[in-house]
Amino acid sequence: MNKRHVRAIAVAAVAVVALTGARGSNGGGCDGSSSGSSGSSSGSNHSDNDGGSSTSGGSVPGGSGSADKAIRDVTIDECKYDSATKNLVARITVKNDGSMDYDYSVSMKFKGAAGGDVIPRTAFEAGIAVAAGASQSVEVTTPYIGTGDGSEYTECEVSRVSRF
């Protein structure tokens, strides 16, 4: 089976998991709470990309493809609104259990309650260097464009991870 077919099957599996209500570890509340666990990966000679979508609670659904490994390396420690900088902030930890050094790029999505009228915001951080067997904590931020106190943003999630 070629790589394109494997990727199509993986995308379909993620869609089924998302539609059946399974929960992933890459989501957290923007109220300072967090959830999730970091995963592990083994070193390889290529880049791993993952466009995952999940909500808070539980663990990441199974999978052994290289695309699953990159997102499993990211844990959300905290999501909050920083009134001093007027930014939505996600503090994440990237853990590289592999045998090779990697540079990570992470996209985060900040969302409101389901059914609300909050415009989702995306934050992106590239060039997160993590040595083999190490971890790195970083803040991923995006400007808050509202006029309130940011309390309408109740959740953040990892939307995409790449490692090179």
C-alpha positions in Angstrom: 0.0 0.0 0.0 1.5 3.3 -0.9 1.9 6.3 1.4 -1.0 8.2 -0.1 -3.4 5.3 0.7 -2.1 5.0 4.3 -2.5 8.7 4.8 -6.1 8.6 3.5 -6.9 5.7 5.8 -5.4 7.6 8.7 -7.4 10.7 8.0 -10.6 8.7 7.7 -9.8 7.0 11.1 -9.3 10.4 12.7 -12.6 11.6 11.4 -14.4 8.5 12.7 -12.7 8.9 16.1 -13.7 12.6 16.2 -17.3 11.9 15.2 -17.7 9.2 17.8 -16.7 11.5 20.6 -13.3 10.0 21.5 -11.1 12.5 23.4 -7.5 13.3 22.8 -4.8 14.6 25.1 -4.0 17.7 23.1 -6.7 19.9 24.4 -7.0 22.0 27.5 -9.2 24.6 29.0 -8.3 28.3 28.7 -9.1 28.8 32.4 -5.7 27.7 33.5 -6.6 24.1 33.7 -5.0 21.5 31.4 -5.2 17.9 30.5 -3.3 15.5 28.6 -0.2 13.4 28.6 2.8 13.3 26.4 3.6 10.5 24.1 6.8 9.0 22.9 8.4 8.6 19.6 11.3 6.8 18.1 13.9 8.6 16.0 13.7 8.6 12.2 15.3 10.2 9.3 12.4 12.2 7.9 9.9 14.8 9.0 6.7 13.9 10.8 3.6 16.0 10.3 0.3 15.7 12.1 -2.8 17.8 11.7 -4.7 16.6 14.7 -7.8 17.9 16.3 -9.0 17.0 19.7 -10.7 18.2 22.8 -9.8 18.0 26.4 -9.5 14.9 28.4 -8.3 11.3 27.9 -5.5 10.1 25.8 -4.7 10.3 22.1 -6.2 7.6 20.0 -3.9 4.8 18.8 -1.8 4.8 15.7 1.7 3.9 14.8 2.3 6.0 11.8 5.0 8.7 11.9 2.4 11.4 11.6 0.9 10.3 15.0 4.3 10.6 16.7 4.8 14.3 16.3 1.5 15.3 17.9 2.1 12.8 20.8 5.3 14.7 21.7 3.3 17.8 22.7 1.5 18.4 26.0 -0.6 21.4 26.9 0.4 22.7 30.3 -1.8 25.8 30.4 -4.1 28.0 28.3 -4.9 31.5 29.4 -5.5 35.1 28.5 -2.7 37.4 29.5 -4.1 40.8 30.3 -0.7 42.4 30.5 0.2 41.6 26.9 -3.4 41.2 25.6 -2.5 37.7 24.2 -4.1 34.3 24.3 -1.3 32.1 25.6 -0.8 28.3 25.5 2.1 27.0 27.5 3.2 23.7 26.0 5.9 21.1 26.6 7.5 19.3 23.7 9.2 16.1 24.7 11.5 14.2 22.3 11.9 10.6 23.4 13.6 9.8 20.1 17.3 9.2 19.4 17.6 12.2 17.1 17.4 16.0 17.6 14.3 17.6 16.1 12.9 21.1 15.4 9.2 21.3 15.9 6.5 23.6 14.6 3.2 23.7 16.5 -0.1 25.3 15.7 -2.6 25.9 18.5 -6.3 26.8 18.2 -8.2 28.8 20.8 -11.9 28.2 20.8 -15.0 29.2 22.7 -17.9 27.1 24.0 -19.7 24.9 21.5 -22.5 26.8 19.8 -21.1 30.2 20.8 -20.2 33.0 18.4 -16.5 33.2 19.3 -14.2 33.4 16.4 -11.5 30.8 16.7 -7.9 32.1 16.9 -4.8 30.3 15.7 -1.3 30.6 17.1 1.9 29.2 15.5 5.4 28.7 16.9 8.2 27.4 14.7 11.8 26.4 15.4 11.3 24.7 18.7 14.6 22.8 19.0 14.4 19.7 21.2 17.5 17.5 21.6 17.1 13.7 21.7 15.8 12.6 25.1 15.0 16.1 26.2 12.0 18.4 26.5 11.3 22.1 25.9 8.6 24.3 27.3 7.4 27.2 25.2 4.6 29.7 25.0 2.6 29.9 21.8 0.7 33.2 21.6 -1.8 35.0 19.4 -3.2 38.5 19.9 -6.6 38.8 21.5 -8.8 40.8 19.2 -11.8 41.2 21.4 -12.8 44.0 23.7 -13.5 42.0 26.8 -11.3 40.0 29.2 -10.7 36.9 27.1 -13.1 34.8 29.1 -15.0 33.8 26.0 -12.1 31.6 25.0 -12.7 28.5 27.0 -10.5 25.9 25.3 -7.3 25.5 23.3 -6.0 22.5 21.3 -3.1 21.4 19.3 -4.2 21.6 15.7 -1.0 20.7 13.9 2.6 19.5 14.7 5.5 19.0 12.4 9.0 17.9 13.3 12.1 18.0 11.1 
